[in-house]
């Protein structure tokens, strides 16, 4: 199944699971984000990543400098395993990981 088809299926599933009032609130929140131009103001491909230090899955603090010391990096942030879109992204990243590692890079989510 193509990615677009999987995304559309998730959207249909989620929209049928919430009532009309919740859908309206969701649409209003999305419109507010559009008006605030969140996407346009975020980082884009090729932008420099600000330095950061975050806990890994075992609670150890890992800095961006530590990760970049290992070589090129594919970095993805996600909300959590409960999010179907995030789970799909992590699955895609995991499928890509062997190619990235073959090129000397690493994948971190």
N, C-alpha and C positions, 0 to 999 in steps of 0.2 A: 504494500500500500504506500502511495506517495505521501510525503510529508503534508502537503496541502489537504489531502483527504483525511489524514489522521487528525489534523488541527480542526477541520470542519466537523468531524465526528465528535471530538471533545466539546466543541462549542455547542453542538446540538444537544448533547447529553447534559451539559451544565445548564443550558437555558431551559430545558424541560424540568429540571430539578428545582428550579426556584419559581416563586409566584410572580405575578405581574408587578406587584409593588417593588419587589426586590430587583426585578429586571429594569424597572424605571430608575431606581436608585443607582444601579450599576451603570446604566447608560448615562446618567447625569454625571457620575464620577469620571467616566471615560471622557466625556465632553469637557469637563473641567481640566483634566490633564492635557487634552488637546489645546485648549485655550492658553494654558500655562506654557505650552511648547516644551514639555518635559523631554520629549524625544530629541527635538532639535538642539536642546541645550546640553544633552548628555554627551558622553564620549563617543566618538565615531572611529571606524577602522583607521588605524594608523596614528591615532592620537596617543600621546604619552600618558601612561597610567600614573595617577598620583601614588606616592608611597603609602603603604598600608601595613598593618600587622593585625592578623585575625586568628582566632583559634581554628585548628583543624578538627577533624572528626574525633580525635582522641583528646581534645582540649589543649594541646600544645600550641603556643603562639608561633605563627609562621609569618615572616615579613615578606614583602614583595622583593626586597633585595635578596633574601635567601633563595627564593624561587628563581629569580633571574640569574643568580650565580650558577645555577644548574644548566642554563642555556635558554633557548627560545621557549616561550610559554604561551599556551592557549589557556585563557582564564575565563571562567564562566561563573556568574553569581546566580544563585537561585533561592527562592523563598523557602522551599522545604519539600520533602518527599510526598507530602499531602497534595501538592499542586500538580495536576495532570500535565500542564504545559511544561513545567520544570522537569518533571520525570521524563518527558519526551526529549527535552534538550539534553539531559544527562545521558540518556540512552544513545542519542546521536553522537555525543562527545565520546562516549565509550567506544563506539564503532569506529570513530576517527582516530582514536588513541594510537593504534599500531602504526599508522602512517606518520603521525606526528613524532612518535618515538624513533621511527626509522630515520627521520630527518634530524635527530638529535635534540628534539624538544620534549616538553612534557605537558600534560593536561591536568588542570586543577579546577575543581568546582567547589 
